[in-house]
Amino acid sequence: MTDSAPRPKNPAAWAGFWIALAGLLLMPIPLFIGLILGGALSVIAAIFTVIGLFKGLARGGVGIAPVVIAAIFIALTWAGISVGGGTIW
């Protein structure tokens, strides 16, 4: 009995990816709800993304792709918040 699903190579990077995606999707909710939820999740995702980046670089670049995509999601979330996302209704 072998496990057919391979284990992710960089779990911190994947955690950062999924949390950043959730933050990006929750950021447009009005009345400061999106600001609090999306902003907080993007900060947590940034921490996981940095950890994933260092782990990926230590492994010779394995698992860097989710780090790059998570960084893009985080940048989009912060850009959306800076122009009023999560506050304007």
C-alpha positions as CSV (number, residue, x, y, z in Angstrom):
1,M,0.0,0.0,0.0
2,T,1.7,3.1,-1.2
3,D,0.4,6.6,-1.0
4,S,-0.3,7.8,-4.5
5,A,-0.4,11.6,-3.7
6,P,3.1,13.1,-3.5
7,R,3.9,15.3,-0.5
8,P,4.3,19.0,-1.3
9,K,7.9,20.0,-1.6
10,N,7.5,23.3,0.3
11,P,4.6,23.3,2.7
12,A,5.3,26.8,4.0
13,A,5.1,28.1,0.4
14,W,1.8,26.4,-0.2
15,A,0.4,27.7,3.1
16,G,1.4,31.2,2.0
17,F,-0.2,30.7,-1.4
18,W,-3.6,29.6,-0.1
19,I,-3.7,32.2,2.7
20,A,-2.7,34.9,0.2
21,L,-5.5,33.7,-2.1
22,A,-8.0,33.8,0.7
23,G,-6.9,37.3,1.6
24,L,-7.2,38.5,-2.0
25,L,-10.7,37.1,-2.3
26,L,-11.9,38.5,1.0
27,M,-10.4,42.0,0.6
28,P,-13.2,43.5,-1.5
29,I,-15.8,43.0,1.2
30,P,-17.0,46.5,2.2
31,L,-17.4,48.2,5.5
32,F,-13.9,47.5,6.8
33,I,-14.6,43.7,6.9
34,G,-12.4,43.1,3.9
35,L,-9.7,45.4,5.2
36,I,-9.5,43.5,8.5
37,L,-9.9,40.0,7.0
38,G,-7.9,40.5,3.8
39,G,-5.3,42.6,5.4
40,A,-4.7,40.3,8.3
41,L,-4.5,37.2,6.1
42,S,-2.1,38.9,3.7
43,V,0.3,39.7,6.6
44,I,0.1,36.1,7.7
45,A,0.6,35.0,4.1
46,A,3.7,37.3,3.8
47,I,5.3,35.6,6.8
48,F,4.7,32.1,5.4
49,T,5.9,33.3,2.0
50,V,9.2,34.5,3.3
51,I,9.6,31.3,5.2
52,G,8.8,29.3,2.1
53,L,11.2,31.4,0.1
54,F,14.1,30.7,2.4
55,K,13.2,27.0,2.5
56,G,13.0,26.8,-1.3
57,L,16.3,28.6,-1.8
58,A,17.9,26.3,0.7
59,R,16.7,23.3,-1.3
60,G,18.0,24.6,-4.6
61,G,14.9,26.4,-5.8
62,V,12.4,23.6,-5.1
63,G,9.0,25.0,-4.4
64,I,9.6,28.6,-5.4
65,A,6.6,28.8,-7.8
66,P,4.0,29.1,-5.1
67,V,6.1,31.7,-3.4
68,V,6.1,33.9,-6.5
69,I,2.4,33.5,-7.0
70,A,1.7,34.2,-3.3
71,A,3.8,37.3,-3.5
72,I,1.8,38.5,-6.5
73,F,-1.5,37.8,-4.5
74,I,-0.1,39.7,-1.5
75,A,0.9,42.7,-3.7
76,L,-2.5,42.8,-5.3
77,T,-4.2,42.6,-1.9
78,W,-2.1,45.5,-0.5
79,A,-2.6,47.5,-3.7
80,G,-6.4,47.0,-3.4
81,I,-6.4,48.0,0.2
82,S,-4.4,51.1,-0.6
83,V,-7.0,52.3,-3.1
84,G,-9.9,51.7,-0.8
85,G,-10.7,48.0,-1.1
86,G,-12.5,46.7,2.0
87,T,-13.6,50.2,3.1
88,I,-15.7,51.6,0.2
89,W,-19.3,50.5,-0.1
